[in-house]
Amino acid sequence: MQRNTFKLAAVGVLGSVTLVMLPGCGSSSPTATAPETAAPASANGKTGTLLIRANGEDFVREGFTTKDGWEISFDHVYVSLADITAAQTDPPFEPEAGGKLEAQTEVKAVGPEVIDLAEGDAAADPIAVTAIEAPPGHFNALAWRMVPAESGPSVGSSIWMQGTATKDGSTIPFTIKVNEELAFTCGDFVGDERKGILAAGDQADLEATFHFDHLFGDGSAPADDGINTGALGFDPIAGLAQNNVVDVDSAALQARLSETDYTTFLAILPSLGHVGEGHCQEMNLTAL
């Protein structure tokens, strides 16, 4: 099916995007194509701005207790996001149903963008990643990849976590550098308010949400809760400390964790990405 494409300049502070109109065209994940020459739709006032945000939730900003009793405080949680794509879909995309995403309209941001999910306090808004000029409508699907950062403090890592863990009077500084490449294709945001409903000349938010309690568990939940039974916890990470400091990357985790713990770690990574409480189709693209 032929695609009509429009080159648009991003509204706001971050980069440019390509707007792709795909009437009746389906794909397994939102993807944008190279632009053709066309007048910007913004010239006739028929677009608005999608502000893409990333949220590590209070677990990252405030700290939390793991399933095995470690008090975690993060200094930095860098994530590197690429190919961020928002779509209007009909029928609505249901990630857990295993079907294909049917995109009528999609917009894509240039990237990658590296952001620190630990920025701000409990009252802080989710972090603005990029702004995309887009046509009005309900953007009820969001997709992105997590790729190794090309520069900056987290270079080479798709996820880079730094902080301290304290238990029974012992404090362990830790740095965990993840280089696996991950991909997420998500449906509509699930939360206290609806997101992605854009009117011409207005702004709407979309959110990529990261649930790090899936990795470490949640000490405030019962031990037999699913969030804890499937989590790695921090004890296996603490066991990797040298001179009371943990500094590991994916290769070190593979080499030094038990086979069971490393398998659990790999299985958890693709479950980190959500849209609020909404689930995604996930893939670990570069499992070692």
N, C-alpha and C positions, 0 to 999 in steps of 0.2 A: 504494500500500500504506500502511495506517495505521501511524503511528509512535508507540510508547510512549516518553514522555520523562520524565526525572526531573531535578529541580533539586538539585545537590549543591554543598556548600561545599568549596573546595579545601583539601586537607590541607597543612600546612606554612606557608610564608611568603608565597606569592604568589597572591592573587586567588581567583576562583571560576570554576567551569566548569559546562558543561552536559553531562550524560551522555545519549546518545541510543542506544536499543536499536533495531536495524534488522534483525530476522530476515528473511533472504532478500532484502534490498533492496540493489541495486547502484547505484553512482554512479561518475562518472569521477574524482572526488576526494573524500576524506572531508569532509563538511560536516555541521554540527550545526544543529538547528532550535531555535526558541524554546521554552522549557520550559513544561510544564504543571504544575499543582499536584500534588505527590505527596510522600509521606513519604521523607526521605533514606534511601537504601539503607544508609548507614553505620550507621543506628540498629540494624540487626540483625547488624552485623559481617560483612557479605558483600562488603565492598570492600577495596581496598588503595590504594596511592599510586603513581602514575606520576610520576617525576621526569624532566622533559625537560631535557636538557643541550645545549649548543652547543660545538663543538670546532673551533678553527682549526688544530689540530695544531701540531707543533714548528715548521713553517714560519712561523707567526705568532708563537709565544711566544719562539722562540730566534733567529729570523732564518734566512736562507738565501742561496745564490748563485743568481742568475737564469741563464737559458740563455745570456745574452750577457755574463756575468761581473761583474755588479753585486752587491755585498754589501748585502743588504737587512736593515734592522733596523726593526721596527715599534714605535712608541710606543703607538698605539691602532689598533684595527680594530673600529669600531662596526658592528653589523648590527642592523637593525630588523625584528623578526619578528612576524607577525600571523597570526591564524586557525590557530594550531598545533592540529593534529588527529591523534589516534592512533586506530587502528582494528584490530580483529580481523577478518581476512578469510579467506574460504574460497570458492574456492581461493586460495592465496597470490598476492598481487599481483606481477606481473612487469612492471616499468616498460618494459623494452626490447621487450616483446612487443606493446605498443600496445593492450592490452585494457583493459576496465573493471575498476575496483576493486569487489569484492563485499564490502561491510561488514556483518557481523552485529552488531557493537557498535562504537560510536565515542564518543570523548570529546573535548571541545574546550576550550581555554583562552581566557580573555579576554586581550586585548592591545590594541595591540602592546606588545612588550617590546624595549627597546634594551639590548644587552649589548656588552661590549668583549672581543673574542676574544683580545686581547693580554695580558689580565690573567694574572698568575701566571708561574711559572718552568716549567722542563721537567718538574718533578715534580708540577705542579698538576693536579688533576682537571679534566675539561671543565666549563665554567661552568654552574651551575644557572640555568635560565631561568624555570621555573614548575613547580609541583607540582599534580597533578590527581588527584582521587579517582576511582577507576575500578573496575569489576567485575573479578574474577579472570579469567585467561586469557592467551593469547599475543597481545600487540599487535604484529602483524607488518607494520604499515604506518604511515607518518608523513607528514603533509603540512603545509606552511606557505607563507605568502607573505612576501616581503620588500618593505616599503613605506617611503616617505619618513618619517623620524622626525618626530613632531609637536612635540618640544621637546628641550632638551639640547644638548650640543656638536655633535651630528650632525644637527640639525634640517634638514629638507628632503632628507635623503639616506637611501637604503636601505642603502648601504655607504659608510663614511667611513674612509679609510686615511691614517694619518699616520706618517711615519718618516723615515729617512735612507737614501740609497743611495750607496755608495762604490765607486769604480773608478779604478785608475791614479792614486791620490793625490788624486782629486777627490771631494768629498762634496757631495751635493745633498739638502737637506731637501725633502720632498715632502708634499703633501696632495692626495688624489684623492677627490673627492666624486661618488658615483654616485647618480643619482636615478631610474634605471629601476626599475620595479616588476616583481618576478619571482615565479614560483610554482613550487613543487616538490611532486610527489606520489611518494612513495618506498615501496619494499617493505621487506623484512626487513633488519635491520642485518647487515652482513657485517664480521666482524673476529675477533679472537682469542677472544672470548667472546660468547655469545648474550645478547641484550637483549630487554626487553619481556615477559618471562614473569613474570606477576604472580599471587601467591597472596593469598587473603583475609587481611587484617590485616598484610600485608607491603609492601615497597617494591621497585620495579623501575625501571631506567633505560631511557630511549630517548635517542637522540643524533642531532641535526642536525650534520653534519660539513661543513666548508667547505674545499675544495681550492684554495688560492690559487696553487699551483704551476701550475694550468691557465692562469692569467693570465700569469704571469711566466716559466714554465719552471723547470727544475731543472738547475743547473750540474753536479750530481753524476751526472746521467744522460747517456748518449751523445747527441751532437747529433742523430742520426737517430731517437732514441726518440720515440714519439708524444707524450709529455708536452712535448717541445720543438718538434717540427715544427708543432704546432697552437697554440703559445703566442705571445703578443704580445712577451714579453720586456720589458726596461726601457728599452732604447735609444730607442724612439719616445717614451716618457714623458720621458726626460732631454732630448730635443730640444725639449721645450716649456718648458724652464727660462727664467725671466726674472730677471736679477740673481742667477743661480745658485740659484734657488728655483723649485720646481714647485708651483703652487697652481691646480688645475683642477677644474671640475665637468663634468658630462656634455655640457653645451652647448659648453664650451671644447674638449673632446675631439673633438666632432663638427666644430667649426670649424677646428681646427688640426692634427689628425692627417691623414695622407694617407687617401684614400678606402679604400685596401686595409687600412691599419692600423685605421681606425675600424670597418670591417666585421668584421675579426677580433675586435676588442674586444667588439662587440655579440654576436657568435656565442659568445664564451667565457663571458659573464656567466651564461647559464642552466646552464652546466656546473659552476658552483662548488659547488652543493649536492649532498650525498651523505648516506647513512647508513652511516658507516664507509667501507668500500670499495664498498658497494652503491650502485647507480645510481638515478636518479629520472626520472620524466617531468618535463621542465622547460619553462618558457615565459617569454619576455621579454614582459611585458604592455604595456610602455610604451616600446618602442624609438622613439627620436626620428626 
